[in-house]
């Protein structure tokens, strides 16, 4: 413990981070939505039902200041696209059974196959209880609007609950997309009712997220969500948690966590599309458990952890963890950050620039 007379100059390097994590953890409770046993969902500032026509829901959290309320666990669309059709249907239906109501997707995933599977297995029977998100890699306004219409057609729905600018690479990428009218396309689609909420994603550079936040402020655009990597290794290397998360909280933007298991590299190996020539030592179970990682994420002011689940067993396992109350304070968060330290860096989080 630091001495009271310690100056900022001679404090240990980890002091500011520990202080910072305490601040972030203190924001988490404000996202949690008190629940009622019965009734219909109300506004984000009130209580919400623990169940719907399909059964019990996972814990609910506010999507920033947008007014939307969603489950704390979401289905990753990438794995829905890469699974067999039979397994994709099983994953979707098991997620619904387990109380998941947040469904991620993007045209990129298996070249539209993932969206088509939502159109086949999700929206025909479950559109009324599903919060569906998709994204756009478009670099100009016309392309973005065209891509949205294609996504809606594939998923057999008139609207999506959240549409996000997909995979911002760096600050220059943000500048170019904004100049080419991508934000204008998103606002237009929202005004026409094709999307309820808008947001942005990226895992390459936290600087891209900071530039997008600046662009939104400059143009007076309100976004509901920002998606980014969140895990215990992130604070050690090109960190989204330390650089972006606080600014999103301040702006009332809900944060969606992705790459929480570093696309599987927390289990070791070289899975992914970059730095595949290296083999990462397994952090799980050597130093951390899946509960450690997910508990870290949910103890931060995160709305939903989007998880790429490859089987019904993984859906059930993740849902069981999601049902627990996660509100770790600074000491517990720091413990997981320190446990991840020997594994952290560009080999583990290969998706960062």
Secondary structure, DSSP 8 states (H G I E B T S, - for coil): ---TT--GGGS-TTHHHHHHHHHHHHHHGGGB--EESSS----TTS-EESEETTEE---EEE-TTSS-EEESEEE-HHHHHHS-HHHHHHHHHHHHHHT--EE---TTGGGGHHHHHHHHHTHHHHGGG-EEEEEE--SSHHHHHHHHHHHHHHHT-S-EEEEEE----SHHHHHHHHHTTHHHHHHHHHHTTSEEEEEEE-SS-HHHHHHHHHHHHHHT---SEEEEE-STTGGGSS-HIIIIIHHHHHHT-EEEEE-TTGGGGGGSB--SSSSTTS-B---BTTTB-HHHHHHHHHTSS-SEEEE---SHHHHHHHHHHHTS-----HHHHHHHHHHHGGG-STTTTTT--
